Amino acid sequence: MEKGGSVYILTNKNHTTLYTGVTSDLFSRTVDHREKKHRNSFTSKYNIHKLVYYETFHCIEEAIAREKQIKGGSRKKKPALINKMNPEWKDLFESDQF
């Protein structure tokens, strides 16, 4: 049985830094970022914990492929993705959309 996955984008309070990641458990992974579980990580260092975008997939391989596509694109394309799904850049972890 294949396990699903998600690709996600997090940002900081001022929306100046973006982080793109992939996970098989979006809820737990978001909690890890919010609680700074990995103290020396990029997201901890730059206070990146606001979930502003995600996509879910039936298998983790699809999520990984999508993550690579997003990371391979220009920096300008990421805000466009976020704006399409979440124009107000609300924290989706704290909203009814999650």
SETIDREN-718441 format. One record per atom (N, C-alpha, C): atom name; x, y, z; residue in one letter. Coordinates in steps of 0.001 Angstrom, whole numbers. Example, Ala and Ser with C-alpha at 12.3 -4.5 7.8 and 13.67 -1.06 7.14 Angstrom:
+------+---------+---------+---------+------+
! name !      px !      py !      pz ! resn !
+------+---------+---------+---------+------+
!    N !   13190 !   -5690 !    7800 !    a !
!   CA !   12300 !   -4500 !    7800 !    a !
!    C !   13200 !   -3300 !    7800 !    a !
!    N !   12850 !   -2250 !    7080 !    s !
!   CA !   13670 !   -1060 !    7140 !    s !
!    C !   12900 !      30 !    7870 !    s !
+------+---------+---------+---------+------+
This chain:
+------+---------+---------+---------+------+
! name !      px !      py !      pz ! resn !
+------+---------+---------+---------+------+
!    N !     838 !   -1192 !       0 !    m !
!   CA !       0 !       0 !       0 !    m !
!    C !     875 !    1245 !       0 !    m !
!    N !     601 !    2156 !    -904 !    e !
!   CA !    1380 !    3384 !    -989 !    e !
!    C !     902 !    4392 !      50 !    e !
!    N !    1847 !    5159 !     546 !    k !
!   CA !    1514 !    6197 !    1514 !    k !
!    C !    1485 !    7536 !     793 !    k !
!    N !     466 !    8329 !    1075 !    g !
!   CA !     324 !    9633 !     451 !    g !
!    C !    1341 !   10624 !     967 !    g !
!    N !    1318 !   11801 !     411 !    g !
!   CA !    2255 !   12835 !     825 !    g !
!    C !    1746 !   14211 !     487 !    g !
!    N !    2438 !   15189 !    1017 !    s !
!   CA !    2096 !   16593 !     772 !    s !
!    C !    3351 !   17390 !     509 !    s !
!    N !    3218 !   18382 !    -338 !    v !
!   CA !    4253 !   19392 !    -511 !    v !
!    C !    3671 !   20659 !      98 !    v !
!    N !    4523 !   21445 !     744 !    y !
!   CA !    4017 !   22613 !    1460 !    y !
!    C !    5001 !   23761 !    1393 !    y !
!    N !    4478 !   24963 !    1622 !    i !
!   CA !    5316 !   26158 !    1688 !    i !
!    C !    5015 !   26859 !    3007 !    i !
!    N !    6067 !   27180 !    3722 !    l !
!   CA !    5989 !   27935 !    4962 !    l !
!    C !    6652 !   29285 !    4759 !    l !
!    N !    6276 !   30238 !    5583 !    t !
!   CA !    6923 !   31543 !    5553 !    t !
!    C !    7054 !   32075 !    6979 !    t !
!    N !    7731 !   33198 !    7087 !    n !
!   CA !    7877 !   33849 !    8402 !    n !
!    C !    6786 !   34914 !    8563 !    n !
!    N !    6817 !   35606 !    9676 !    k !
!   CA !    5790 !   36604 !   10007 !    k !
!    C !    5658 !   37688 !    8936 !    k !
!    N !    6776 !   38137 !    8394 !    n !
!   CA !    6763 !   39229 !    7415 !    n !
!    C !    6730 !   38768 !    5961 !    n !
!    N !    6626 !   37466 !    5759 !    h !
!   CA !    6546 !   36873 !    4413 !    h !
!    C !    7792 !   37156 !    3569 !    h !
!    N !    8933 !   37289 !    4200 !    t !
!   CA !   10160 !   37610 !    3471 !    t !
!    C !   10977 !   36381 !    3095 !    t !
!    N !   10731 !   35265 !    3762 !    t !
!   CA !   11481 !   34045 !    3486 !    t !
!    C !   10501 !   32907 !    3305 !    t !
!    N !   10740 !   32091 !    2275 !    l !
!   CA !    9879 !   30944 !    2000 !    l !
!    C !   10666 !   29651 !    2151 !    l !
!    N !    9977 !   28609 !    2594 !    y !
!   CA !   10563 !   27270 !    2713 !    y !
!    C !    9598 !   26287 !    2073 !    y !
!    N !   10097 !   25468 !    1175 !    t !
!   CA !    9296 !   24439 !     526 !    t !
!    C !    9750 !   23082 !    1034 !    t !
!    N !    8798 !   22258 !    1441 !    g !
!   CA !    9121 !   20938 !    1969 !    g !
!    C !    8134 !   19887 !    1500 !    g !
!    N !    8436 !   18640 !    1849 !    v !
!   CA !    7572 !   17509 !    1510 !    v !
!    C !    7492 !   16606 !    2733 !    v !
!    N !    6345 !   15974 !    2918 !    t !
!   CA !    6152 !   15124 !    4088 !    t !
!    C !    5028 !   14116 !    3837 !    t !
!    N !    5039 !   13057 !    4614 !    s !
!   CA !    3941 !   12089 !    4561 !    s !
!    C !    2887 !   12409 !    5626 !    s !
!    N !    3200 !   13350 !    6524 !    d !
!   CA !    2270 !   13732 !    7591 !    d !
!    C !    2345 !   15244 !    7796 !    d !
!    N !    1517 !   15973 !    7057 !    l !
!   CA !    1585 !   17437 !    7057 !    l !
!    C !    1303 !   18032 !    8437 !    l !
!    N !     332 !   17490 !    9142 !    f !
!   CA !       9 !   18021 !   10459 !    f !
!    C !    1209 !   17927 !   11400 !    f !
!    N !    1783 !   16732 !   11520 !    s !
!   CA !    2920 !   16542 !   12432 !    s !
!    C !    4143 !   17348 !   12011 !    s !
!    N !    4384 !   17407 !   10734 !    r !
!   CA !    5552 !   18144 !   10247 !    r !
!    C !    5385 !   19644 !   10512 !    r !
!    N !    4177 !   20152 !   10345 !    t !
!   CA !    3928 !   21563 !   10636 !    t !
!    C !    4130 !   21843 !   12122 !    t !
!    N !    3669 !   20940 !   12971 !    v !
!   CA !    3886 !   21084 !   14415 !    v !
!    C !    5382 !   21107 !   14717 !    v !
!    N !    6147 !   20227 !   14069 !    d !
!   CA !    7611 !   20211 !   14253 !    d !
!    C !    8210 !   21583 !   13950 !    d !
!    N !    7802 !   22181 !   12834 !    h !
!   CA !    8319 !   23500 !   12462 !    h !
!    C !    7905 !   24556 !   13493 !    h !
!    N !    6655 !   24524 !   13904 !    r !
!   CA !    6138 !   25526 !   14835 !    r !
!    C !    6825 !   25439 !   16202 !    r !
!    N !    7140 !   24228 !   16614 !    e !
!   CA !    7781 !   24014 !   17919 !    e !
!    C !    9300 !   24032 !   17845 !    e !
!    N !    9827 !   24303 !   16649 !    k !
!   CA !   11280 !   24348 !   16425 !    k !
!    C !   11950 !   23077 !   16946 !    k !
!    N !   11405 !   21960 !   16528 !    k !
!   CA !   11916 !   20650 !   16956 !    k !
!    C !   13387 !   20479 !   16592 !    k !
!    N !   13751 !   20967 !   15435 !    h !
!   CA !   15151 !   20885 !   14977 !    h !
!    C !   15754 !   22275 !   15114 !    h !
!    N !   16360 !   22545 !   16227 !    r !
!   CA !   16830 !   23888 !   16623 !    r !
!    C !   17792 !   24543 !   15632 !    r !
!    N !   18586 !   23757 !   14942 !    n !
!   CA !   19584 !   24326 !   14025 !    n !
!    C !   19116 !   24337 !   12572 !    n !
!    N !   17855 !   24064 !   12350 !    s !
!   CA !   17338 !   24001 !   10979 !    s !
!    C !   17121 !   25396 !   10402 !    s !
!    N !   16998 !   25452 !    9097 !    f !
!   CA !   16727 !   26701 !    8385 !    f !
!    C !   15448 !   27343 !    8901 !    f !
!    N !   14395 !   26545 !    9066 !    t !
!   CA !   13119 !   27111 !    9498 !    t !
!    C !   13185 !   27643 !   10922 !    t !
!    N !   13935 !   26996 !   11779 !    s !
!   CA !   14088 !   27507 !   13153 !    s !
!    C !   14894 !   28795 !   13162 !    s !
!    N !   15976 !   28805 !   12409 !    k !
!   CA !   16860 !   29969 !   12374 !    k !
!    C !   16141 !   31232 !   11893 !    k !
!    N !   15252 !   31084 !   10907 !    y !
!   CA !   14566 !   32235 !   10312 !    y !
!    C !   13101 !   32359 !   10760 !    y !
!    N !   12734 !   31654 !   11828 !    n !
!   CA !   11371 !   31724 !   12391 !    n !
!    C !   10288 !   31479 !   11337 !    n !
!    N !   10476 !   30444 !   10562 !    i !
!   CA !    9538 !   30084 !    9503 !    i !
!    C !    8611 !   28996 !   10040 !    i !
!    N !    7353 !   29349 !   10226 !    h !
!   CA !    6412 !   28383 !   10782 !    h !
!    C !    4984 !   28563 !   10280 !    h !
!    N !    4752 !   29545 !    9448 !    k !
!   CA !    3414 !   29857 !    8967 !    k !
!    C !    3115 !   29071 !    7688 !    k !
!    N !    2167 !   28154 !    7756 !    l !
!   CA !    1788 !   27332 !    6610 !    l !
!    C !     883 !   28139 !    5689 !    l !
!    N !    1381 !   28456 !    4497 !    v !
!   CA !     609 !   29298 !    3577 !    v !
!    C !     182 !   28572 !    2298 !    v !
!    N !     693 !   27354 !    2094 !    y !
!   CA !     364 !   26619 !     866 !    y !
!    C !     628 !   25136 !    1081 !    y !
!    N !    -220 !   24299 !     501 !    y !
!   CA !      63 !   22866 !     466 !    y !
!    C !    -734 !   22196 !    -639 !    y !
!    N !    -231 !   21065 !   -1073 !    e !
!   CA !    -910 !   20193 !   -2020 !    e !
!    C !    -773 !   18780 !   -1481 !    e !
!    N !   -1809 !   17971 !   -1648 !    t !
!   CA !   -1736 !   16582 !   -1210 !    t !
!    C !   -1748 !   15654 !   -2415 !    t !
!    N !   -1119 !   14496 !   -2241 !    f !
!   CA !    -976 !   13515 !   -3317 !    f !
!    C !   -1250 !   12108 !   -2786 !    f !
!    N !   -1618 !   11223 !   -3684 !    h !
!   CA !   -1915 !    9841 !   -3294 !    h !
!    C !    -675 !    9056 !   -2897 !    h !
!    N !     465 !    9416 !   -3478 !    c !
!   CA !    1697 !    8725 !   -3099 !    c !
!    C !    2816 !    9746 !   -2878 !    c !
!    N !    3723 !    9389 !   -1998 !    i !
!   CA !    4809 !   10300 !   -1609 !    i !
!    C !    5700 !   10647 !   -2793 !    i !
!    N !    5840 !    9733 !   -3731 !    e !
!   CA !    6680 !   10001 !   -4907 !    e !
!    C !    6142 !   11176 !   -5724 !    e !
!    N !    4829 !   11274 !   -5824 !    e !
!   CA !    4221 !   12411 !   -6536 !    e !
!    C !    4512 !   13717 !   -5791 !    e !
!    N !    4433 !   13671 !   -4471 !    a !
!   CA !    4709 !   14863 !   -3666 !    a !
!    C !    6169 !   15294 !   -3819 !    a !
!    N !    7071 !   14330 !   -3829 !    i !
!   CA !    8497 !   14622 !   -3993 !    i !
!    C !    8753 !   15248 !   -5370 !    i !
!    N !    8124 !   14702 !   -6393 !    a !
!   CA !    8287 !   15255 !   -7747 !    a !
!    C !    7772 !   16699 !   -7808 !    a !
!    N !    6647 !   16948 !   -7160 !    r !
!   CA !    6088 !   18303 !   -7146 !    r !
!    C !    6982 !   19259 !   -6365 !    r !
!    N !    7546 !   18790 !   -5263 !    e !
!   CA !    8474 !   19617 !   -4482 !    e !
!    C !    9660 !   20030 !   -5352 !    e !
!    N !   10212 !   19090 !   -6087 !    k !
!   CA !   11348 !   19399 !   -6964 !    k !
!    C !   10953 !   20407 !   -8029 !    k !
!    N !    9738 !   20275 !   -8551 !    q !
!   CA !    9247 !   21220 !   -9566 !    q !
!    C !    9133 !   22630 !   -8980 !    q !
!    N !    8568 !   22723 !   -7784 !    i !
!   CA !    8415 !   24030 !   -7136 !    i !
!    C !    9770 !   24629 !   -6803 !    i !
!    N !   10659 !   23829 !   -6243 !    k !
!   CA !   11988 !   24327 !   -5880 !    k !
!    C !   12795 !   24715 !   -7106 !    k !
!    N !   12548 !   24054 !   -8223 !    g !
!   CA !   13281 !   24338 !   -9452 !    g !
!    C !   12793 !   25573 !  -10179 !    g !
!    N !   11614 !   26056 !   -9805 !    g !
!   CA !   11052 !   27240 !  -10445 !    g !
!    C !   11652 !   28511 !   -9876 !    g !
!    N !   11284 !   29607 !  -10466 !    s !
!   CA !   11802 !   30896 !  -10017 !    s !
!    C !   11171 !   31290 !   -8686 !    s !
!    N !   11823 !   32170 !   -7976 !    r !
!   CA !   11328 !   32665 !   -6685 !    r !
!    C !    9985 !   33369 !   -6874 !    r !
!    N !    9779 !   33982 !   -8018 !    k !
!   CA !    8544 !   34718 !   -8286 !    k !
!    C !    7329 !   33800 !   -8437 !    k !
!    N !    7558 !   32545 !   -8820 !    k !
!   CA !    6444 !   31625 !   -9028 !    k !
!    C !    5838 !   31148 !   -7708 !    k !
!    N !    6618 !   31125 !   -6654 !    k !
!   CA !    6106 !   30645 !   -5369 !    k !
!    C !    5016 !   31559 !   -4803 !    k !
!    N !    5227 !   32889 !   -4771 !    p !
!   CA !    4124 !   33747 !   -4306 !    p !
!    C !    2872 !   33621 !   -5179 !    p !
!    N !    3050 !   33385 !   -6460 !    a !
!   CA !    1896 !   33215 !   -7343 !    a !
!    C !    1101 !   31970 !   -6954 !    a !
!    N !    1804 !   30887 !   -6626 !    l !
!   CA !    1131 !   29672 !   -6150 !    l !
!    C !     352 !   29957 !   -4871 !    l !
!    N !    1005 !   30622 !   -3947 !    i !
!   CA !     381 !   30941 !   -2666 !    i !
!    C !    -840 !   31834 !   -2887 !    i !
!    N !    -682 !   32868 !   -3697 !    n !
!   CA !   -1781 !   33806 !   -3951 !    n !
!    C !   -3002 !   33125 !   -4561 !    n !
!    N !   -2770 !   32117 !   -5381 !    k !
!   CA !   -3872 !   31406 !   -6020 !    k !
!    C !   -4692 !   30620 !   -4992 !    k !
!    N !   -4013 !   30002 !   -4041 !    m !
!   CA !   -4685 !   29178 !   -3034 !    m !
!    C !   -5086 !   29988 !   -1798 !    m !
!    N !   -4258 !   30945 !   -1442 !    n !
!   CA !   -4379 !   31634 !    -163 !    n !
!    C !   -4007 !   33114 !    -342 !    n !
!    N !   -4852 !   33884 !   -1012 !    p !
!   CA !   -4494 !   35270 !   -1356 !    p !
!    C !   -4191 !   36175 !    -164 !    p !
!    N !   -4711 !   35853 !     992 !    e !
!   CA !   -4446 !   36676 !    2173 !    e !
!    C !   -3248 !   36167 !    2984 !    e !
!    N !   -2632 !   35115 !    2525 !    w !
!   CA !   -1479 !   34500 !    3183 !    w !
!    C !   -1790 !   34185 !    4650 !    w !
!    N !   -2988 !   33690 !    4885 !    k !
!   CA !   -3368 !   33275 !    6228 !    k !
!    C !   -2603 !   32023 !    6615 !    k !
!    N !   -2432 !   31797 !    7909 !    d !
!   CA !   -1809 !   30574 !    8396 !    d !
!    C !   -2851 !   29464 !    8277 !    d !
!    N !   -2668 !   28613 !    7283 !    l !
!   CA !   -3648 !   27551 !    7015 !    l !
!    C !   -3724 !   26540 !    8152 !    l !
!    N !   -2663 !   26414 !    8913 !    f !
!   CA !   -2653 !   25504 !   10057 !    f !
!    C !   -3680 !   25947 !   11095 !    f !
!    N !   -3905 !   27233 !   11179 !    e !
!   CA !   -4829 !   27785 !   12168 !    e !
!    C !   -6210 !   28090 !   11573 !    e !
!    N !   -6438 !   27705 !   10345 !    s !
!   CA !   -7708 !   28037 !    9696 !    s !
!    C !   -8543 !   26794 !    9484 !    s !
!    N !   -9740 !   27007 !    9009 !    d !
!   CA !  -10658 !   25904 !    8705 !    d !
!    C !  -10247 !   25143 !    7449 !    d !
!    N !   -9299 !   25687 !    6691 !    q !
!   CA !   -8882 !   25062 !    5434 !    q !
!    C !   -7946 !   23881 !    5637 !    q !
!    N !   -7447 !   23715 !    6818 !    f !
!   CA !   -6453 !   22651 !    7057 !    f !
!    C !   -7132 !   21427 !    7586 !    f !
+------+---------+---------+---------+------+
